[in-house]
Amino acid sequence: MNTTQAHTKHVSIGIIAWNEEQAIQPMLASLFQQSLFSGLSKRGLACEVVCIVNGSTDRTAEVAAEILTRQSLEHAHAETFTWRVMNVQERGKINAWNLFVHSFSSKQAQFLFLMDADIMIHQRDSLWNMLRALENNGEASVAVDQPCKDIGFKQNKTPLEKLSLAASSMTRAARGQLCGQLYCIRSEVARNIYLPKDLAACEDGFIKALVCTDFLRHAVWPGRIQLVKEAAHTFEAYTKPASIFKNQKRQMIGQTIVHVLVDDYLKKLPLSKR
């Protein structure tokens, strides 16, 4: 952990990791290639990088600490960031999200980045463009990038891979989509959200429902989520039938829970209780 306090922390970056000993090294390499650090430096601002390792049984925490230590010594703009690795015993992305948003992230931070530890951030300006999108658009509460499946870069794709890519294209065509693998959210909005522990795999759907309705005060307004076309990340796609089925099952369970919470339970509560 480094404790340099260079400037006001404008941004807090939360990386949620579970048994990502192999994936976290290239992920962090792609993070520290981002122009976000030089952009903040020019403005006299800073950020923090918080890696929340939850319930891991491998060396994810140690590997992350080694890389972050090296970056704090060698990075061209090391003065603009601090870092911490938080090793949480309880496994689960929901718990890790709640801890980062409500306990671990700096209270100074006006914007929070949430990202998975097994993605690769593309385009050097991705995070900077996402941050600037929120700074320049007062109506948007969340900025999202374009998620790209790794199989999209293959020359010879199997029929199942082509189907998977086609399904993703249809999903991304709708406005107001939120991919939980990487997004930037205003801290004042995020800190009004506490994710239910049993939300399964649809925390992004729950966040979207609350953000796009200003906490269920009106009909869905997709403009609260801004797609930044000049930003993208890559993730490993499910290609085996069993994995696809398991993922779809989780999604269906999660969507059902979100539906019950948003359309029934929460709407019956006073705004302060929501």
Secondary structure, 3 states (H helix, E strand, C coil): CECCCCCEEEEEEEEEECCCCCCHHHHHHHHCCCCHHHHHHHCCEEEEEEEEEECCCCCHHHHHHHHHHHHHHHCCCHHHEEEEEEEECCCCHHHHHHHHHHHHCCCCCCEEEEEECCCEEECCCHHHHHHHHHHHCCCCCEEEEEEEEHHHHCCCCCHHHHHHHHHHHHHHCCCCCCCCCEEEEEHHHHCCCCCCCCCCCCHHHHHHHHHCCCCCCCCCCHHHEEEEEEEEEEECCCCCHHHHHHHHHHHHHHHHHHHHHHHHHHHHCCCCCC
